[in-house]
Amino acid sequence: MPVSAQNAAQTDAIESIAEEAFLYGLPMSMVYKIMYQYAIDEGGSQFKAPFNTIANIPKVYTPADTAIVTPNSDTPYSWLWMDLRAEPLVICVPEIEKDRYYSVMLTSLYTFNFGYIGSRATGNGAGCYAVAGPDWTGETPSGVAKVFTSETEFALATFRTQLFNPGDIENVKAIQAKYEAKPMSAFLGADAPAAAPAIDWPAVDNTTEKTNVLPNLAFLLQFAPPIGPAEVEIPLRKKFASIGIESGKSFPSVILTDADKAAMAAAKAPAEEAIKTKLETLGKTVKGWTFVTSGIGDRAVYNGDWAQRAAVAIGGILANDPKEAAYAITRKDANDDALDGASNRYTMTFSKGDLPPVNAFWSVTMYDGKTQLLIENPINRYLINSPMLPDLKTNDDGSLTLYVQKDEPTDPVAKANWLPAPDGPIYMVLRLYWPKDAALDGAWTPPGLIPTK
């Protein structure tokens, strides 16, 4: 018979534990929503492919793509949700021309980025790499360059393949067609192990990913065993269990009094405030931008700072490590006023020779400030990036000005450099792919947005 939560934790401690659990579980609930929509809900509008099957998206993201907030629209994605319970999965990539950037980011259900394949990490040569679950103990097989270990039994490989321009899409499709994923047994020509048991997946959507954080967390913990590096979480799991959050058990797994439930409900507000504070301090604040050059990555990077991990998820889930892509995000202009496309026009000017310092490419992407999704606009332009530079117009002094506004400019220069804005709140992200040291050490900072009315 379940015991009362009063025997496991005093009522005055429940709110504190629930707040920590909300911060800890929110990113996991959010990434579970993506997994559910992309790999489980076959009848859903966002479904891509079943587990262990690469889904190549031969286009950049548009406003029709709603499963992920703040998606980039520079690199056609390929998605591979991995079920690692039975055996590792082997990912093989082709040789890619040296001037084209690509990356394969490996992310666990914790939302830790635990490895990279690609231009920066492994080069543009062909190769095969294995991804193993937390309890796999085999040797690296012949033909596999490296084994990456996920701390969770399900993980995601996010492929990003650079698109130079619309006419380049067939080249991207040809590369995507050569990405491969095979169970290790198939790669080695060996007998397959027994299949992992079927799972009764709870439904999740854009609303319940945030309202059902604690039930979703209890469900997901069964795929995140506290072994290996995750052993440090054993005391934390005991705390969560004291308020009814237990691995694989229905939430709550203990009897909660009305006072307990009230304390847990009260925990959401301070948790959300902690996330808001972290969002405001994720990186260096400069001219309205928050320039994030640290604080995203693996378990060691987050080091138990669950508010930081939650803020990264809210700011843009599945964000890269800064060494792979540095991000500047903003909702404010250079005067620290809220960006609003309904009442203002803005300019953003890069001085001559002061474009974002990158080894790959950069982009400035526009989002709806309310949803953080791409916005519909008459020219279907969701960003301005460095491959577009030959078609942009520079000023007489060699500087480059971008025109951020909802209405199409009449001036030819402004029209060429127009980044359409929503008729309301604005959220913008400046991405620097494979940034140079000048970006990571703060020697370079982005220019602010100047209101022009």
C-alpha positions in Angstrom: 0.0 0.0 0.0 1.4 3.4 -0.9 2.8 5.4 2.0 1.9 9.0 2.7 4.2 11.7 1.3 4.1 13.1 4.8 6.3 10.2 5.9 8.8 10.8 3.1 9.2 14.5 3.2 7.9 17.3 5.4 5.3 19.5 3.8 7.5 22.5 4.0 10.1 20.7 1.9 7.8 19.5 -0.8 7.6 22.8 -2.6 11.4 22.9 -2.8 11.7 19.4 -4.2 8.9 20.0 -6.6 10.6 23.2 -7.9 13.8 21.3 -8.5 11.9 18.4 -10.2 10.1 20.9 -12.5 13.4 22.5 -13.5 15.0 19.1 -14.0 12.1 17.6 -15.9 11.0 20.4 -18.2 13.8 19.9 -20.8 13.2 16.2 -20.7 9.5 16.7 -21.2 10.1 19.1 -24.1 12.5 16.7 -25.9 10.0 13.8 -25.3 7.4 15.9 -27.1 9.7 16.1 -30.1 10.4 12.4 -29.9 6.7 11.6 -29.6 5.8 13.8 -32.6 8.7 12.8 -34.8 9.1 9.1 -34.1 6.0 7.7 -32.3 2.8 9.4 -33.4 2.6 8.1 -36.9 -0.7 9.8 -37.6 0.5 13.2 -36.5 1.4 16.1 -38.8 5.0 16.3 -37.5 5.8 12.6 -37.8 9.2 11.9 -39.6 10.2 8.3 -39.3 10.2 5.4 -36.8 13.0 4.7 -34.4 16.5 3.9 -35.9 15.5 5.2 -39.3 16.9 8.4 -40.7 14.3 11.0 -41.8 15.8 13.4 -44.4 14.0 16.7 -44.7 15.0 17.9 -48.2 14.1 21.5 -47.4 14.7 24.2 -44.8 12.2 24.7 -42.0 9.2 27.0 -42.5 6.3 28.3 -40.4 4.6 24.9 -41.0 7.1 23.2 -38.8 5.9 23.6 -35.2 7.4 20.8 -33.1 10.6 22.7 -32.3 10.8 26.3 -31.2 13.4 28.5 -32.8 14.4 26.0 -35.6 17.2 27.1 -37.9 16.2 27.6 -41.5 19.8 27.4 -43.0 20.6 23.7 -42.9 18.1 21.1 -44.1 17.8 18.6 -41.2 17.9 14.9 -41.0 16.5 13.3 -37.9 17.4 10.0 -36.3 15.7 9.0 -33.1 17.6 6.1 -31.7 16.3 3.2 -29.6 19.5 1.9 -28.0 17.9 -0.7 -25.6 18.7 -3.8 -27.6 22.1 -2.8 -29.2 24.1 0.2 -30.4 23.3 1.9 -33.7 26.0 2.7 -36.3 25.9 6.0 -38.2 27.9 6.3 -41.4 28.5 9.5 -43.2 29.8 10.1 -46.7 32.7 12.3 -47.8 31.4 15.8 -48.1 33.2 18.6 -50.0 35.5 20.6 -47.7 33.6 23.9 -48.2 30.3 22.6 -47.1 29.6 22.6 -43.3 27.7 19.7 -41.8 27.3 18.3 -38.3 25.6 15.4 -36.5 24.7 16.4 -32.9 24.1 13.6 -30.5 21.6 14.4 -27.7 20.3 12.3 -24.8 16.8 12.5 -23.2 18.5 14.6 -20.5 19.1 17.1 -23.4 22.9 16.7 -22.9 24.9 16.9 -26.1 27.2 13.9 -25.7 29.0 13.9 -29.0 29.5 15.3 -32.5 30.3 14.0 -35.9 31.0 16.6 -38.7 33.1 19.3 -40.2 34.5 20.7 -36.9 34.6 17.5 -34.8 35.6 14.8 -37.2 36.2 16.5 -40.5 34.4 16.1 -43.9 35.8 12.6 -44.7 33.6 9.5 -44.8 33.4 7.4 -41.6 31.2 5.2 -39.4 30.5 5.9 -35.7 28.5 3.9 -33.1 26.1 5.3 -30.5 25.5 3.0 -27.5 23.1 3.0 -24.6 24.2 3.5 -21.0 24.6 -0.2 -20.1 26.6 -1.3 -23.2 30.1 -2.6 -22.4 31.4 -4.0 -25.7 34.6 -3.2 -27.6 34.8 -0.8 -30.5 34.2 -3.0 -33.6 36.3 -3.0 -36.7 35.2 -0.3 -39.2 33.8 2.0 -36.4 35.9 5.1 -35.8 34.5 5.9 -32.3 31.7 4.8 -30.0 29.6 7.5 -28.3 27.8 6.6 -25.2 24.3 8.0 -24.4 23.3 8.2 -20.7 19.7 7.4 -21.8 18.3 4.5 -23.7 16.8 6.7 -26.3 18.8 9.5 -28.0 18.6 11.8 -31.0 21.1 12.4 -33.8 20.4 15.8 -35.5 22.0 16.1 -38.9 22.5 19.6 -40.2 23.7 19.9 -43.8 24.5 23.4 -45.1 22.5 24.7 -48.0 24.3 27.4 -50.0 21.3 28.7 -51.9 17.9 27.4 -53.2 19.6 26.0 -56.3 21.8 23.9 -54.1 19.0 21.7 -52.7 19.7 18.8 -55.1 23.3 18.6 -53.8 22.0 18.5 -50.3 19.5 15.8 -51.1 22.3 13.7 -52.6 24.3 14.0 -49.4 21.4 13.2 -47.2 20.7 10.1 -49.3 24.2 8.8 -48.3 23.6 9.1 -44.6 23.2 5.6 -43.1 22.1 4.1 -39.8 22.2 0.4 -39.0 22.0 -1.7 -35.9 25.5 -2.8 -34.9 24.5 -6.5 -35.6 23.5 -5.6 -39.2 26.7 -3.5 -39.6 28.8 -6.5 -38.5 26.7 -9.1 -40.3 26.0 -10.8 -37.0 22.8 -12.2 -35.5 20.5 -9.5 -34.0 19.8 -9.6 -30.3 16.2 -10.0 -29.0 14.1 -7.0 -29.6 13.4 -4.6 -26.7 9.9 -4.7 -25.2 7.1 -2.5 -26.6 6.3 0.7 -24.7 2.9 2.3 -24.0 3.8 5.8 -24.8 1.8 8.6 -23.1 0.6 11.3 -25.6 2.2 14.7 -25.3 1.7 17.9 -27.2 2.8 21.6 -27.2 0.7 22.2 -24.1 1.2 19.1 -22.0 5.0 19.2 -22.5 4.9 22.0 -19.9 1.8 21.3 -17.9 2.5 17.5 -17.4 6.2 17.9 -16.6 6.2 15.7 -13.4 4.1 12.8 -14.9 6.3 12.9 -18.0 9.4 12.9 -15.9 8.3 9.9 -13.9 7.7 8.0 -17.2 11.0 9.1 -18.8 13.2 8.2 -15.8 12.9 4.5 -16.6 15.0 5.2 -19.8 17.6 7.2 -17.8 19.1 4.7 -15.4 21.4 6.3 -12.7 24.5 4.4 -13.8 27.9 5.5 -15.1 28.1 9.3 -14.9 24.5 9.5 -13.9 25.2 7.7 -10.6 25.6 11.2 -9.1 21.8 11.5 -9.5 20.9 8.7 -7.1 20.3 11.1 -4.1 18.3 13.4 -6.4 16.1 10.5 -7.6 15.4 9.6 -3.9 14.2 13.2 -3.3 12.0 13.0 -6.3 10.6 9.6 -5.2 9.6 11.2 -1.9 7.0 13.3 -3.6 5.8 10.5 -5.9 8.1 10.9 -8.9 9.5 7.4 -9.4 11.0 5.8 -12.5 8.4 4.2 -14.7 5.6 4.5 -12.1 2.4 6.4 -12.5 2.6 9.9 -10.9 2.1 10.3 -8.0 3.4 7.0 -6.7 2.7 8.1 -3.1 -0.4 9.5 -1.4 -0.5 13.2 -1.5 -2.6 15.3 0.8 -4.3 18.5 -0.4 -1.5 20.4 1.4 1.1 18.4 -0.5 -0.6 19.1 -3.8 -0.9 22.8 -3.0 2.8 22.9 -2.2 3.7 21.2 -5.4 1.5 23.5 -7.4 3.1 26.5 -5.8 6.5 25.3 -7.0 5.8 26.1 -10.6 5.9 29.9 -10.2 9.4 30.1 -8.6 10.7 27.6 -11.1 9.5 29.7 -14.0 11.0 32.8 -12.4 14.3 30.9 -12.0 14.2 30.1 -15.7 13.4 33.7 -16.6 16.3 34.9 -14.6 18.6 32.4 -16.3 17.4 33.4 -19.7 18.4 37.0 -18.9 21.8 35.9 -17.8 22.6 33.0 -20.3 25.4 35.0 -21.8 27.0 38.4 -22.2 24.4 41.2 -22.6 25.5 43.6 -25.4 23.3 46.1 -27.2 20.1 44.3 -26.5 21.5 40.9 -27.4 22.3 38.0 -25.0 25.4 36.4 -26.6 25.7 32.8 -25.5 29.2 31.5 -25.7 29.2 29.0 -22.8 26.8 27.0 -20.6 25.4 24.5 -23.2 26.7 21.0 -23.6 27.1 17.8 -21.7 26.6 16.8 -18.0 29.9 18.4 -17.0 28.9 21.7 -18.5 25.5 21.9 -16.7 27.0 20.5 -13.5 23.6 20.1 -11.8 22.4 23.6 -12.7 18.9 22.5 -13.8 17.6 26.0 -14.2 20.4 26.6 -16.7 19.4 23.5 -18.6 15.8 24.5 -18.6 16.6 28.0 -19.8 18.5 26.6 -22.7 15.6 24.4 -23.6 13.1 27.3 -23.4 15.5 29.6 -25.3 16.0 27.1 -28.1 15.9 23.4 -27.4 18.4 21.2 -29.2 20.9 24.1 -29.1 24.5 23.3 -30.2 27.5 23.5 -27.9 29.0 27.0 -28.4 32.1 25.6 -30.0 29.8 24.2 -32.7 27.4 27.2 -32.9 27.4 30.3 -30.8 24.0 32.1 -30.4 23.0 35.6 -29.8 19.3 36.0 -28.9 17.2 39.1 -28.4 13.8 40.5 -27.7 15.2 44.0 -27.3 16.7 46.8 -29.3 19.9 48.6 -28.7 18.1 50.9 -26.2 16.9 47.9 -24.2 13.3 48.4 -25.4 11.1 45.5 -26.4 11.2 44.7 -30.1 7.8 45.2 -31.7 7.2 44.9 -35.5 3.7 46.5 -35.1 5.0 49.8 -34.0 8.7 50.0 -35.1 11.1 49.5 -37.9 14.7 48.6 -37.1 18.1 48.5 -38.8 21.1 46.3 -37.9 24.4 47.4 -39.3 27.6 45.4 -39.5 30.7 47.7 -39.9 33.0 47.0 -42.8 35.2 44.0 -42.0 33.2 43.2 -38.8 30.8 40.5 -40.0 30.4 37.6 -37.5 33.7 35.6 -37.3 33.0 32.0 -38.3 34.8 29.1 -39.9 31.5 28.0 -41.5 28.7 30.5 -41.8 26.4 32.9 -39.9 22.7 33.7 -40.0 20.2 36.1 -38.5 16.7 34.5 -38.2 13.4 36.1 -37.4 10.7 34.5 -35.1 7.3 35.4 -33.8 8.0 36.8 -30.3 5.0 35.0 -28.9 5.6 31.4 -30.2 9.3 31.5 -31.2 8.3 29.9 -34.5 9.1 31.1 -38.0 6.7 33.7 -39.4 4.8 33.8 -42.7 5.9 36.7 -44.9 5.3 37.7 -48.6 8.8 36.7 -49.8 9.2 33.5 -47.7 12.4 34.9 -46.2 13.0 33.8 -42.7 16.6 34.8 -42.3 19.6 36.5 -43.8 22.8 34.6 -43.8 26.4 34.8 -45.1 25.7 32.7 -48.3 23.3 35.5 -49.3 26.1 38.2 -49.1 26.6 38.3 -52.9 22.9 39.4 -53.3 22.9 41.9 -50.5 23.7 45.6 -50.9 26.5 47.3 -48.9 26.6 50.9 -47.9 29.1 53.4 -49.4 31.4 52.9 -46.5 31.4 49.1 -47.0 29.1 48.4 -44.0 26.1 46.1 -44.3 22.7 47.2 -43.0 19.8 44.8 -42.5 16.3 46.2 -42.5 14.0 44.6 -39.9 10.3 45.5 -40.4 6.9 44.0 -41.2 6.2 46.0 -44.4 8.2 45.5 -47.6 10.6 48.5 -48.1 10.3 50.6 -51.2 13.9 51.6 -51.3 15.8 49.1 -53.5 18.7 48.7 -51.0 16.5 48.2 -48.1 14.3 45.8 -50.1 17.4 43.6 -51.0 18.4 43.5 -47.3 14.9 43.1 -45.8 14.3 40.7 -43.0 10.5 40.5 -42.6 9.3 40.9 -39.0 6.0 39.9 -37.4 3.2 42.4 -36.8 3.9 42.2 -33.0 6.6 41.0 -30.7 9.9 40.0 -32.2 12.4 37.3 -31.2 15.6 37.0 -33.2 18.6 34.6 -33.2 22.0 35.3 -34.6 23.8 32.0 -35.2 27.5 31.6 -35.7 28.3 28.1 -37.0 31.8 26.9 -36.0 32.6 30.3 -34.5 36.1 31.6 -34.4 37.9 32.5 -31.1 37.0 36.2 -31.5 33.4 35.3 -31.0 33.9 32.8 -28.2 36.3 35.0 -26.2 34.2 38.2 -26.5 36.5 40.1 -28.8 33.6 40.4 -31.3 30.0 41.3 -30.3 26.9 41.7 -32.5 25.5 45.2 -33.4 22.3 46.3 -31.8 19.0 46.9 -33.6 18.2 50.6 -34.0 14.6 51.7 -34.1 13.7 54.0 -37.0 9.9 54.3 -36.6 
